[in-house]
Amino acid sequence: MGENAWRDEEDLPLARRVETQYYLRSGGKLSLEPSRNDERPDTYSYDPLDPVVDPHEGAQGPYDQSPLETREDVLVYQTEPLPKDVEVTGHIEVELFAASSAKDTDFVVRLLDVHPDGRAFNLMSPTVEVIRARYRDGEDKVSLLEPGVIVPIRLNRLVTSNLFRAGHRIRIHVTSSLYPHFDRNPNTGEPIGKSARTEVARQEIHHNASYPSRIVLPVTPR
């Protein structure tokens, strides 16, 4: 994508890729420079009764996702306009250092290609990975959160092949829902599907030298 071309390869992951870390920074920045110790966490509240709703009603394919960014429960991090083309091909890893007021909640990450006119296109359908915090140590192990305690949240199932053109930006969304693609987490910590109530979760995303939240992109030499 971005180049609108097919290319055959002999292997995946590509041997020539360069695993490149982009750090979440204050002010909504996504930077090659690591976070500093004086950076404060970003916060938002996730209300299961008012989830983030796909503005394109579940349609498949790339669509402008920038309308979602008016919501207070969608954090946005992006690079400066790229000075040259950047190809990203392969599996993407995300590590968030997060805390929540809830015993269980969800974290959602989307990767987007931002055009110079401000449109932000998803790179998979729906270009999102979601993790239920109780399964952060594996789907066979339930580990409820201790409210207010910072834990690593790792997401590693995103995959794409996109050429970010010079002048474009690399952007990610961090939130806690994407309905109706994914079921809403009621945040109660009760058994899944058996909670008749909901709670508002107050989320913190930390990004400093001790808790360097980041996304790792397989940048591929052209």
mmCIF file of the C-alpha atoms, coordinates in Angstrom:
data_MODEL
# 
_entry.id   MODEL 
# 
loop_
_atom_site.group_PDB 
_atom_site.id 
_atom_site.type_symbol 
_atom_site.label_atom_id 
_atom_site.label_alt_id 
_atom_site.label_comp_id 
_atom_site.label_asym_id 
_atom_site.label_entity_id 
_atom_site.label_seq_id 
_atom_site.pdbx_PDB_ins_code 
_atom_site.Cartn_x 
_atom_site.Cartn_y 
_atom_site.Cartn_z 
_atom_site.occupancy 
_atom_site.B_iso_or_equiv 
_atom_site.pdbx_formal_charge 
_atom_site.auth_seq_id 
_atom_site.auth_comp_id 
_atom_site.auth_asym_id 
_atom_site.auth_atom_id 
_atom_site.pdbx_PDB_model_num 
ATOM 1   C CA . MET A 1 1   ? 0.000   0.000   0.000  1.00 0.00 ? 1   MET A CA 1 
ATOM 2   C CA . GLY A 1 2   ? 1.061   3.603   -0.460 1.00 0.00 ? 2   GLY A CA 1 
ATOM 3   C CA . GLU A 1 3   ? 2.906   2.513   -3.586 1.00 0.00 ? 3   GLU A CA 1 
ATOM 4   C CA . ASN A 1 4   ? -0.092  0.558   -4.931 1.00 0.00 ? 4   ASN A CA 1 
ATOM 5   C CA . ALA A 1 5   ? 2.128   -2.280  -6.115 1.00 0.00 ? 5   ALA A CA 1 
ATOM 6   C CA . TRP A 1 6   ? 2.535   -6.026  -5.671 1.00 0.00 ? 6   TRP A CA 1 
ATOM 7   C CA . ARG A 1 7   ? 5.936   -7.417  -4.740 1.00 0.00 ? 7   ARG A CA 1 
ATOM 8   C CA . ASP A 1 8   ? 7.057   -10.996 -4.242 1.00 0.00 ? 8   ASP A CA 1 
ATOM 9   C CA . GLU A 1 9   ? 9.416   -11.908 -1.414 1.00 0.00 ? 9   GLU A CA 1 
ATOM 10  C CA . GLU A 1 10  ? 11.247  -15.091 -0.433 1.00 0.00 ? 10  GLU A CA 1 
ATOM 11  C CA . ASP A 1 11  ? 10.602  -14.905 3.311  1.00 0.00 ? 11  ASP A CA 1 
ATOM 12  C CA . LEU A 1 12  ? 8.713   -13.180 6.092  1.00 0.00 ? 12  LEU A CA 1 
ATOM 13  C CA . PRO A 1 13  ? 9.876   -11.568 8.260  1.00 0.00 ? 13  PRO A CA 1 
ATOM 14  C CA . LEU A 1 14  ? 12.205  -9.939  5.765  1.00 0.00 ? 14  LEU A CA 1 
ATOM 15  C CA . ALA A 1 15  ? 15.848  -10.498 6.595  1.00 0.00 ? 15  ALA A CA 1 
ATOM 16  C CA . ARG A 1 16  ? 16.775  -6.948  5.540  1.00 0.00 ? 16  ARG A CA 1 
ATOM 17  C CA . ARG A 1 17  ? 14.258  -5.239  7.810  1.00 0.00 ? 17  ARG A CA 1 
ATOM 18  C CA . VAL A 1 18  ? 15.460  -2.818  10.476 1.00 0.00 ? 18  VAL A CA 1 
ATOM 19  C CA . GLU A 1 19  ? 13.423  -3.052  13.697 1.00 0.00 ? 19  GLU A CA 1 
ATOM 20  C CA . THR A 1 20  ? 12.912  0.620   14.454 1.00 0.00 ? 20  THR A CA 1 
ATOM 21  C CA . GLN A 1 21  ? 11.517  1.918   17.743 1.00 0.00 ? 21  GLN A CA 1 
ATOM 22  C CA . TYR A 1 22  ? 9.227   4.925   17.774 1.00 0.00 ? 22  TYR A CA 1 
ATOM 23  C CA . TYR A 1 23  ? 8.570   6.193   21.287 1.00 0.00 ? 23  TYR A CA 1 
ATOM 24  C CA . LEU A 1 24  ? 5.366   7.737   22.592 1.00 0.00 ? 24  LEU A CA 1 
ATOM 25  C CA . ARG A 1 25  ? 6.163   11.222  23.832 1.00 0.00 ? 25  ARG A CA 1 
ATOM 26  C CA . SER A 1 26  ? 4.420   14.117  25.505 1.00 0.00 ? 26  SER A CA 1 
ATOM 27  C CA . GLY A 1 27  ? 2.343   16.365  23.285 1.00 0.00 ? 27  GLY A CA 1 
ATOM 28  C CA . GLY A 1 28  ? 1.173   13.491  21.101 1.00 0.00 ? 28  GLY A CA 1 
ATOM 29  C CA . LYS A 1 29  ? 4.562   12.940  19.531 1.00 0.00 ? 29  LYS A CA 1 
ATOM 30  C CA . LEU A 1 30  ? 5.888   9.694   18.087 1.00 0.00 ? 30  LEU A CA 1 
ATOM 31  C CA . SER A 1 31  ? 9.652   9.981   18.037 1.00 0.00 ? 31  SER A CA 1 
ATOM 32  C CA . LEU A 1 32  ? 12.848  8.068   17.381 1.00 0.00 ? 32  LEU A CA 1 
ATOM 33  C CA . GLU A 1 33  ? 14.215  9.807   20.482 1.00 0.00 ? 33  GLU A CA 1 
ATOM 34  C CA . PRO A 1 34  ? 13.486  7.962   23.766 1.00 0.00 ? 34  PRO A CA 1 
ATOM 35  C CA . SER A 1 35  ? 11.222  9.502   26.385 1.00 0.00 ? 35  SER A CA 1 
ATOM 36  C CA . ARG A 1 36  ? 12.616  11.558  29.254 1.00 0.00 ? 36  ARG A CA 1 
ATOM 37  C CA . ASN A 1 37  ? 12.001  11.036  32.957 1.00 0.00 ? 37  ASN A CA 1 
ATOM 38  C CA . ASP A 1 38  ? 10.038  14.269  33.361 1.00 0.00 ? 38  ASP A CA 1 
ATOM 39  C CA . GLU A 1 39  ? 7.232   13.258  30.987 1.00 0.00 ? 39  GLU A CA 1 
ATOM 40  C CA . ARG A 1 40  ? 3.806   12.909  32.561 1.00 0.00 ? 40  ARG A CA 1 
ATOM 41  C CA . PRO A 1 41  ? 1.423   10.083  31.585 1.00 0.00 ? 41  PRO A CA 1 
ATOM 42  C CA . ASP A 1 42  ? -1.474  10.694  29.230 1.00 0.00 ? 42  ASP A CA 1 
ATOM 43  C CA . THR A 1 43  ? -4.897  9.876   30.630 1.00 0.00 ? 43  THR A CA 1 
ATOM 44  C CA . TYR A 1 44  ? -8.418  9.207   29.418 1.00 0.00 ? 44  TYR A CA 1 
ATOM 45  C CA . SER A 1 45  ? -11.617 7.606   30.670 1.00 0.00 ? 45  SER A CA 1 
ATOM 46  C CA . TYR A 1 46  ? -13.221 4.643   28.944 1.00 0.00 ? 46  TYR A CA 1 
ATOM 47  C CA . ASP A 1 47  ? -16.973 4.311   29.472 1.00 0.00 ? 47  ASP A CA 1 
ATOM 48  C CA . PRO A 1 48  ? -18.428 1.034   28.148 1.00 0.00 ? 48  PRO A CA 1 
ATOM 49  C CA . LEU A 1 49  ? -21.759 2.838   27.687 1.00 0.00 ? 49  LEU A CA 1 
ATOM 50  C CA . ASP A 1 50  ? -20.081 5.299   25.278 1.00 0.00 ? 50  ASP A CA 1 
ATOM 51  C CA . PRO A 1 51  ? -17.517 3.240   23.355 1.00 0.00 ? 51  PRO A CA 1 
ATOM 52  C CA . VAL A 1 52  ? -15.471 4.333   20.362 1.00 0.00 ? 52  VAL A CA 1 
ATOM 53  C CA . VAL A 1 53  ? -17.657 3.443   17.374 1.00 0.00 ? 53  VAL A CA 1 
ATOM 54  C CA . ASP A 1 54  ? -16.283 2.745   13.898 1.00 0.00 ? 54  ASP A CA 1 
ATOM 55  C CA . PRO A 1 55  ? -17.347 5.817   11.863 1.00 0.00 ? 55  PRO A CA 1 
ATOM 56  C CA . HIS A 1 56  ? -17.594 3.662   8.745  1.00 0.00 ? 56  HIS A CA 1 
ATOM 57  C CA . GLU A 1 57  ? -19.952 1.086   10.285 1.00 0.00 ? 57  GLU A CA 1 
ATOM 58  C CA . GLY A 1 58  ? -17.638 -1.871  9.920  1.00 0.00 ? 58  GLY A CA 1 
ATOM 59  C CA . ALA A 1 59  ? -16.821 -1.369  6.234  1.00 0.00 ? 59  ALA A CA 1 
ATOM 60  C CA . GLN A 1 60  ? -13.720 -3.212  5.077  1.00 0.00 ? 60  GLN A CA 1 
ATOM 61  C CA . GLY A 1 61  ? -10.750 -1.420  3.574  1.00 0.00 ? 61  GLY A CA 1 
ATOM 62  C CA . PRO A 1 62  ? -8.962  1.904   4.151  1.00 0.00 ? 62  PRO A CA 1 
ATOM 63  C CA . TYR A 1 63  ? -11.043 4.856   5.339  1.00 0.00 ? 63  TYR A CA 1 
ATOM 64  C CA . ASP A 1 64  ? -10.263 8.215   6.900  1.00 0.00 ? 64  ASP A CA 1 
ATOM 65  C CA . GLN A 1 65  ? -10.206 7.661   10.672 1.00 0.00 ? 65  GLN A CA 1 
ATOM 66  C CA . SER A 1 66  ? -9.468  11.262  11.682 1.00 0.00 ? 66  SER A CA 1 
ATOM 67  C CA . PRO A 1 67  ? -13.089 11.936  12.818 1.00 0.00 ? 67  PRO A CA 1 
ATOM 68  C CA . LEU A 1 68  ? -12.404 9.680   15.814 1.00 0.00 ? 68  LEU A CA 1 
ATOM 69  C CA . GLU A 1 69  ? -9.738  12.061  17.060 1.00 0.00 ? 69  GLU A CA 1 
ATOM 70  C CA . THR A 1 70  ? -12.291 14.531  18.397 1.00 0.00 ? 70  THR A CA 1 
ATOM 71  C CA . ARG A 1 71  ? -13.046 12.046  21.181 1.00 0.00 ? 71  ARG A CA 1 
ATOM 72  C CA . GLU A 1 72  ? -11.366 12.537  24.543 1.00 0.00 ? 72  GLU A CA 1 
ATOM 73  C CA . ASP A 1 73  ? -10.900 8.768   24.919 1.00 0.00 ? 73  ASP A CA 1 
ATOM 74  C CA . VAL A 1 74  ? -8.679  8.419   21.826 1.00 0.00 ? 74  VAL A CA 1 
ATOM 75  C CA . LEU A 1 75  ? -5.002  9.281   22.337 1.00 0.00 ? 75  LEU A CA 1 
ATOM 76  C CA . VAL A 1 76  ? -3.112  10.287  19.212 1.00 0.00 ? 76  VAL A CA 1 
ATOM 77  C CA . TYR A 1 77  ? 0.656   10.036  18.690 1.00 0.00 ? 77  TYR A CA 1 
ATOM 78  C CA . GLN A 1 78  ? 2.349   10.918  15.406 1.00 0.00 ? 78  GLN A CA 1 
ATOM 79  C CA . THR A 1 79  ? 5.692   11.649  13.810 1.00 0.00 ? 79  THR A CA 1 
ATOM 80  C CA . GLU A 1 80  ? 6.695   14.883  12.176 1.00 0.00 ? 80  GLU A CA 1 
ATOM 81  C CA . PRO A 1 81  ? 6.197   14.886  8.383  1.00 0.00 ? 81  PRO A CA 1 
ATOM 82  C CA . LEU A 1 82  ? 8.603   12.292  7.031  1.00 0.00 ? 82  LEU A CA 1 
ATOM 83  C CA . PRO A 1 83  ? 11.614  13.734  5.174  1.00 0.00 ? 83  PRO A CA 1 
ATOM 84  C CA . LYS A 1 84  ? 11.782  10.654  2.924  1.00 0.00 ? 84  LYS A CA 1 
ATOM 85  C CA . ASP A 1 85  ? 9.770   7.547   2.052  1.00 0.00 ? 85  ASP A CA 1 
ATOM 86  C CA . VAL A 1 86  ? 9.583   4.913   4.803  1.00 0.00 ? 86  VAL A CA 1 
ATOM 87  C CA . GLU A 1 87  ? 8.490   1.369   3.993  1.00 0.00 ? 87  GLU A CA 1 
ATOM 88  C CA . VAL A 1 88  ? 7.064   -0.770  6.798  1.00 0.00 ? 88  VAL A CA 1 
ATOM 89  C CA . THR A 1 89  ? 6.595   -4.425  5.912  1.00 0.00 ? 89  THR A CA 1 
ATOM 90  C CA . GLY A 1 90  ? 5.987   -7.210  8.397  1.00 0.00 ? 90  GLY A CA 1 
ATOM 91  C CA . HIS A 1 91  ? 4.878   -7.743  11.958 1.00 0.00 ? 91  HIS A CA 1 
ATOM 92  C CA . ILE A 1 92  ? 4.575   -4.794  14.312 1.00 0.00 ? 92  ILE A CA 1 
ATOM 93  C CA . GLU A 1 93  ? 5.087   -4.854  18.063 1.00 0.00 ? 93  GLU A CA 1 
ATOM 94  C CA . VAL A 1 94  ? 3.654   -2.424  20.595 1.00 0.00 ? 94  VAL A CA 1 
ATOM 95  C CA . GLU A 1 95  ? 4.540   -2.149  24.268 1.00 0.00 ? 95  GLU A CA 1 
ATOM 96  C CA . LEU A 1 96  ? 2.434   0.153   26.403 1.00 0.00 ? 96  LEU A CA 1 
ATOM 97  C CA . PHE A 1 97  ? 3.097   0.816   30.054 1.00 0.00 ? 97  PHE A CA 1 
ATOM 98  C CA . ALA A 1 98  ? -0.407  1.330   31.354 1.00 0.00 ? 98  ALA A CA 1 
ATOM 99  C CA . ALA A 1 99  ? -2.364  1.634   34.562 1.00 0.00 ? 99  ALA A CA 1 
ATOM 100 C CA . SER A 1 100 ? -6.116  1.534   35.088 1.00 0.00 ? 100 SER A CA 1 
ATOM 101 C CA . SER A 1 101 ? -8.585  2.148   37.865 1.00 0.00 ? 101 SER A CA 1 
ATOM 102 C CA . ALA A 1 102 ? -10.353 -1.059  36.781 1.00 0.00 ? 102 ALA A CA 1 
ATOM 103 C CA . LYS A 1 103 ? -9.595  -4.689  37.560 1.00 0.00 ? 103 LYS A CA 1 
ATOM 104 C CA . ASP A 1 104 ? -9.922  -5.509  33.871 1.00 0.00 ? 104 ASP A CA 1 
ATOM 105 C CA . THR A 1 105 ? -10.134 -3.372  30.742 1.00 0.00 ? 105 THR A CA 1 
ATOM 106 C CA . ASP A 1 106 ? -9.104  -3.343  27.079 1.00 0.00 ? 106 ASP A CA 1 
ATOM 107 C CA . PHE A 1 107 ? -6.358  -1.520  25.224 1.00 0.00 ? 107 PHE A CA 1 
ATOM 108 C CA . VAL A 1 108 ? -6.616  -0.894  21.488 1.00 0.00 ? 108 VAL A CA 1 
ATOM 109 C CA . VAL A 1 109 ? -3.914  0.324   19.088 1.00 0.00 ? 109 VAL A CA 1 
ATOM 110 C CA . ARG A 1 110 ? -4.402  1.406   15.473 1.00 0.00 ? 110 ARG A CA 1 
ATOM 111 C CA . LEU A 1 111 ? -1.686  2.260   12.936 1.00 0.00 ? 111 LEU A CA 1 
ATOM 112 C CA . LEU A 1 112 ? -2.451  4.976   10.390 1.00 0.00 ? 112 LEU A CA 1 
ATOM 113 C CA . ASP A 1 113 ? -0.913  6.691   7.370  1.00 0.00 ? 113 ASP A CA 1 
ATOM 114 C CA . VAL A 1 114 ? -1.571  10.435  7.596  1.00 0.00 ? 114 VAL A CA 1 
ATOM 115 C CA . HIS A 1 115 ? -1.701  12.344  4.326  1.00 0.00 ? 115 HIS A CA 1 
ATOM 116 C CA . PRO A 1 116 ? -0.558  15.973  4.065  1.00 0.00 ? 116 PRO A CA 1 
ATOM 117 C CA . ASP A 1 117 ? -4.224  17.101  3.915  1.00 0.00 ? 117 ASP A CA 1 
ATOM 118 C CA . GLY A 1 118 ? -4.899  15.552  7.338  1.00 0.00 ? 118 GLY A CA 1 
ATOM 119 C CA . ARG A 1 119 ? -6.733  12.396  6.294  1.00 0.00 ? 119 ARG A CA 1 
ATOM 120 C CA . ALA A 1 120 ? -5.596  9.382   8.331  1.00 0.00 ? 120 ALA A CA 1 
ATOM 121 C CA . PHE A 1 121 ? -6.069  5.976   6.733  1.00 0.00 ? 121 PHE A CA 1 
ATOM 122 C CA . ASN A 1 122 ? -6.087  2.635   8.545  1.00 0.00 ? 122 ASN A CA 1 
ATOM 123 C CA . LEU A 1 123 ? -3.560  0.157   7.182  1.00 0.00 ? 123 LEU A CA 1 
ATOM 124 C CA . MET A 1 124 ? -5.410  -3.063  7.894  1.00 0.00 ? 124 MET A CA 1 
ATOM 125 C CA . SER A 1 125 ? -9.059  -3.793  8.249  1.00 0.00 ? 125 SER A CA 1 
ATOM 126 C CA . PRO A 1 126 ? -9.822  -2.606  10.858 1.00 0.00 ? 126 PRO A CA 1 
ATOM 127 C CA . THR A 1 127 ? -6.070  -1.960  11.430 1.00 0.00 ? 127 THR A CA 1 
ATOM 128 C CA . VAL A 1 128 ? -6.369  -2.556  15.081 1.00 0.00 ? 128 VAL A CA 1 
ATOM 129 C CA . GLU A 1 129 ? -5.135  -4.859  17.750 1.00 0.00 ? 129 GLU A CA 1 
ATOM 130 C CA . VAL A 1 130 ? -6.974  -5.231  21.009 1.00 0.00 ? 130 VAL A CA 1 
ATOM 131 C CA . ILE A 1 131 ? -5.869  -6.942  24.185 1.00 0.00 ? 131 ILE A CA 1 
ATOM 132 C CA . ARG A 1 132 ? -7.993  -7.725  27.204 1.00 0.00 ? 132 ARG A CA 1 
ATOM 133 C CA . ALA A 1 133 ? -5.808  -6.838  30.157 1.00 0.00 ? 133 ALA A CA 1 
ATOM 134 C CA . ARG A 1 134 ? -6.701  -9.971  32.140 1.00 0.00 ? 134 ARG A CA 1 
ATOM 135 C CA . TYR A 1 135 ? -5.026  -12.014 29.369 1.00 0.00 ? 135 TYR A CA 1 
ATOM 136 C CA . ARG A 1 136 ? -1.892  -9.864  29.082 1.00 0.00 ? 136 ARG A CA 1 
ATOM 137 C CA . ASP A 1 137 ? 0.242   -12.810 30.291 1.00 0.00 ? 137 ASP A CA 1 
ATOM 138 C CA . GLY A 1 138 ? -1.387  -15.289 27.886 1.00 0.00 ? 138 GLY A CA 1 
ATOM 139 C CA . GLU A 1 139 ? -4.849  -16.445 26.917 1.00 0.00 ? 139 GLU A CA 1 
ATOM 140 C CA . ASP A 1 140 ? -4.562  -19.439 29.228 1.00 0.00 ? 140 ASP A CA 1 
ATOM 141 C CA . LYS A 1 141 ? -3.861  -17.316 32.302 1.00 0.00 ? 141 LYS A CA 1 
ATOM 142 C CA . VAL A 1 142 ? -6.189  -14.804 33.956 1.00 0.00 ? 142 VAL A CA 1 
ATOM 143 C CA . SER A 1 143 ? -4.372  -11.955 35.731 1.00 0.00 ? 143 SER A CA 1 
ATOM 144 C CA . LEU A 1 144 ? -6.641  -9.172  36.899 1.00 0.00 ? 144 LEU A CA 1 
ATOM 145 C CA . LEU A 1 145 ? -5.167  -5.706  37.249 1.00 0.00 ? 145 LEU A CA 1 
ATOM 146 C CA . GLU A 1 146 ? -4.352  -4.074  40.533 1.00 0.00 ? 146 GLU A CA 1 
ATOM 147 C CA . PRO A 1 147 ? -5.934  -0.625  40.186 1.00 0.00 ? 147 PRO A CA 1 
ATOM 148 C CA . GLY A 1 148 ? -3.332  2.094   39.711 1.00 0.00 ? 148 GLY A CA 1 
ATOM 149 C CA . VAL A 1 149 ? -0.385  -0.279  39.215 1.00 0.00 ? 149 VAL A CA 1 
ATOM 150 C CA . ILE A 1 150 ? 1.629   0.178   36.002 1.00 0.00 ? 150 ILE A CA 1 
ATOM 151 C CA . VAL A 1 151 ? 1.956   -2.991  33.900 1.00 0.00 ? 151 VAL A CA 1 
ATOM 152 C CA . PRO A 1 152 ? 3.389   -3.718  30.457 1.00 0.00 ? 152 PRO A CA 1 
ATOM 153 C CA . ILE A 1 153 ? 0.759   -4.347  27.790 1.00 0.00 ? 153 ILE A CA 1 
ATOM 154 C CA . ARG A 1 154 ? 2.236   -6.051  24.732 1.00 0.00 ? 154 ARG A CA 1 
ATOM 155 C CA . LEU A 1 155 ? 0.496   -6.297  21.377 1.00 0.00 ? 155 LEU A CA 1 
ATOM 156 C CA . ASN A 1 156 ? 2.191   -8.208  18.566 1.00 0.00 ? 156 ASN A CA 1 
ATOM 157 C CA . ARG A 1 157 ? -0.430  -9.306  16.057 1.00 0.00 ? 157 ARG A CA 1 
ATOM 158 C CA . LEU A 1 158 ? -0.456  -6.244  13.837 1.00 0.00 ? 158 LEU A CA 1 
ATOM 159 C CA . VAL A 1 159 ? 0.955   -6.787  10.352 1.00 0.00 ? 159 VAL A CA 1 
ATOM 160 C CA . THR A 1 160 ? 1.075   -4.550  7.299  1.00 0.00 ? 160 THR A CA 1 
ATOM 161 C CA . SER A 1 161 ? 3.022   -3.563  4.211  1.00 0.00 ? 161 SER A CA 1 
ATOM 162 C CA . ASN A 1 162 ? 2.843   0.153   3.565  1.00 0.00 ? 162 ASN A CA 1 
ATOM 163 C CA . LEU A 1 163 ? 4.990   2.855   2.015  1.00 0.00 ? 163 LEU A CA 1 
ATOM 164 C CA . PHE A 1 164 ? 4.694   6.027   4.072  1.00 0.00 ? 164 PHE A CA 1 
ATOM 165 C CA . ARG A 1 165 ? 5.466   8.706   1.506  1.00 0.00 ? 165 ARG A CA 1 
ATOM 166 C CA . ALA A 1 166 ? 7.684   11.689  2.191  1.00 0.00 ? 166 ALA A CA 1 
ATOM 167 C CA . GLY A 1 167 ? 5.530   14.425  3.706  1.00 0.00 ? 167 GLY A CA 1 
ATOM 168 C CA . HIS A 1 168 ? 3.177   11.891  5.323  1.00 0.00 ? 168 HIS A CA 1 
ATOM 169 C CA . ARG A 1 169 ? 3.124   11.074  9.040  1.00 0.00 ? 169 ARG A CA 1 
ATOM 170 C CA . ILE A 1 170 ? 3.073   7.792   10.943 1.00 0.00 ? 170 ILE A CA 1 
ATOM 171 C CA . ARG A 1 171 ? 0.286   7.916   13.521 1.00 0.00 ? 171 ARG A CA 1 
ATOM 172 C CA . ILE A 1 172 ? -1.156  5.594   16.131 1.00 0.00 ? 172 ILE A CA 1 
ATOM 173 C CA . HIS A 1 173 ? -4.376  5.704   18.125 1.00 0.00 ? 173 HIS A CA 1 
ATOM 174 C CA . VAL A 1 174 ? -4.477  4.342   21.658 1.00 0.00 ? 174 VAL A CA 1 
ATOM 175 C CA . THR A 1 175 ? -7.902  3.777   23.182 1.00 0.00 ? 175 THR A CA 1 
ATOM 176 C CA . SER A 1 176 ? -9.960  1.065   24.895 1.00 0.00 ? 176 SER A CA 1 
ATOM 177 C CA . SER A 1 177 ? -12.765 0.152   22.514 1.00 0.00 ? 177 SER A CA 1 
ATOM 178 C CA . LEU A 1 178 ? -13.741 -0.185  18.862 1.00 0.00 ? 178 LEU A CA 1 
ATOM 179 C CA . TYR A 1 179 ? -17.392 -1.123  18.598 1.00 0.00 ? 179 TYR A CA 1 
ATOM 180 C CA . PRO A 1 180 ? -18.905 -3.189  17.008 1.00 0.00 ? 180 PRO A CA 1 
ATOM 181 C CA . HIS A 1 181 ? -15.682 -4.796  15.758 1.00 0.00 ? 181 HIS A CA 1 
ATOM 182 C CA . PHE A 1 182 ? -14.950 -5.878  19.317 1.00 0.00 ? 182 PHE A CA 1 
ATOM 183 C CA . ASP A 1 183 ? -17.133 -6.532  22.319 1.00 0.00 ? 183 ASP A CA 1 
ATOM 184 C CA . ARG A 1 184 ? -17.039 -3.826  24.973 1.00 0.00 ? 184 ARG A CA 1 
ATOM 185 C CA . ASN A 1 185 ? -15.198 -4.622  28.172 1.00 0.00 ? 185 ASN A CA 1 
ATOM 186 C CA . PRO A 1 186 ? -17.460 -3.729  31.140 1.00 0.00 ? 186 PRO A CA 1 
ATOM 187 C CA . ASN A 1 187 ? -14.308 -3.083  33.254 1.00 0.00 ? 187 ASN A CA 1 
ATOM 188 C CA . THR A 1 188 ? -15.670 -4.971  36.265 1.00 0.00 ? 188 THR A CA 1 
ATOM 189 C CA . GLY A 1 189 ? -13.272 -7.928  36.265 1.00 0.00 ? 189 GLY A CA 1 
ATOM 190 C CA . GLU A 1 190 ? -16.229 -10.302 36.488 1.00 0.00 ? 190 GLU A CA 1 
ATOM 191 C CA . PRO A 1 191 ? -16.368 -13.424 34.267 1.00 0.00 ? 191 PRO A CA 1 
ATOM 192 C CA . ILE A 1 192 ? -16.691 -12.492 30.601 1.00 0.00 ? 192 ILE A CA 1 
ATOM 193 C CA . GLY A 1 193 ? -20.296 -12.405 29.444 1.00 0.00 ? 193 GLY A CA 1 
ATOM 194 C CA . LYS A 1 194 ? -21.696 -12.535 32.966 1.00 0.00 ? 194 LYS A CA 1 
ATOM 195 C CA . SER A 1 195 ? -21.430 -8.921  34.085 1.00 0.00 ? 195 SER A CA 1 
ATOM 196 C CA . ALA A 1 196 ? -24.752 -7.081  34.262 1.00 0.00 ? 196 ALA A CA 1 
ATOM 197 C CA . ARG A 1 197 ? -23.092 -3.791  35.169 1.00 0.00 ? 197 ARG A CA 1 
ATOM 198 C CA . THR A 1 198 ? -20.335 -1.535  33.851 1.00 0.00 ? 198 THR A CA 1 
ATOM 199 C CA . GLU A 1 199 ? -17.699 0.745   35.343 1.00 0.00 ? 199 GLU A CA 1 
ATOM 200 C CA . VAL A 1 200 ? -15.823 3.702   33.909 1.00 0.00 ? 200 VAL A CA 1 
ATOM 201 C CA . ALA A 1 201 ? -12.106 2.934   33.706 1.00 0.00 ? 201 ALA A CA 1 
ATOM 202 C CA . ARG A 1 202 ? -9.607  5.757   34.123 1.00 0.00 ? 202 ARG A CA 1 
ATOM 203 C CA . GLN A 1 203 ? -6.594  4.856   32.025 1.00 0.00 ? 203 GLN A CA 1 
ATOM 204 C CA . GLU A 1 204 ? -3.002  6.063   32.156 1.00 0.00 ? 204 GLU A CA 1 
ATOM 205 C CA . ILE A 1 205 ? -0.433  5.575   29.391 1.00 0.00 ? 205 ILE A CA 1 
ATOM 206 C CA . HIS A 1 206 ? 3.061   6.167   30.763 1.00 0.00 ? 206 HIS A CA 1 
ATOM 207 C CA . HIS A 1 207 ? 5.991   7.232   28.606 1.00 0.00 ? 207 HIS A CA 1 
ATOM 208 C CA . ASN A 1 208 ? 9.222   8.108   30.338 1.00 0.00 ? 208 ASN A CA 1 
ATOM 209 C CA . ALA A 1 209 ? 12.709  6.668   30.755 1.00 0.00 ? 209 ALA A CA 1 
ATOM 210 C CA . SER A 1 210 ? 11.452  4.057   33.221 1.00 0.00 ? 210 SER A CA 1 
ATOM 211 C CA . TYR A 1 211 ? 8.324   3.195   31.234 1.00 0.00 ? 211 TYR A CA 1 
ATOM 212 C CA . PRO A 1 212 ? 9.200   3.709   27.549 1.00 0.00 ? 212 PRO A CA 1 
ATOM 213 C CA . SER A 1 213 ? 5.940   2.972   25.737 1.00 0.00 ? 213 SER A CA 1 
ATOM 214 C CA . ARG A 1 214 ? 6.766   2.387   22.083 1.00 0.00 ? 214 ARG A CA 1 
ATOM 215 C CA . ILE A 1 215 ? 5.873   0.830   18.761 1.00 0.00 ? 215 ILE A CA 1 
ATOM 216 C CA . VAL A 1 216 ? 8.470   -1.214  16.872 1.00 0.00 ? 216 VAL A CA 1 
ATOM 217 C CA . LEU A 1 217 ? 8.160   -1.009  13.089 1.00 0.00 ? 217 LEU A CA 1 
ATOM 218 C CA . PRO A 1 218 ? 9.953   -3.320  10.624 1.00 0.00 ? 218 PRO A CA 1 
ATOM 219 C CA . VAL A 1 219 ? 11.382  -0.592  8.401  1.00 0.00 ? 219 VAL A CA 1 
ATOM 220 C CA . THR A 1 220 ? 12.461  -2.084  5.101  1.00 0.00 ? 220 THR A CA 1 
ATOM 221 C CA . PRO A 1 221 ? 15.233  -0.553  2.957  1.00 0.00 ? 221 PRO A CA 1 
ATOM 222 C CA . ARG A 1 222 ? 13.952  0.411   -0.469 1.00 0.00 ? 222 ARG A CA 1 
# 
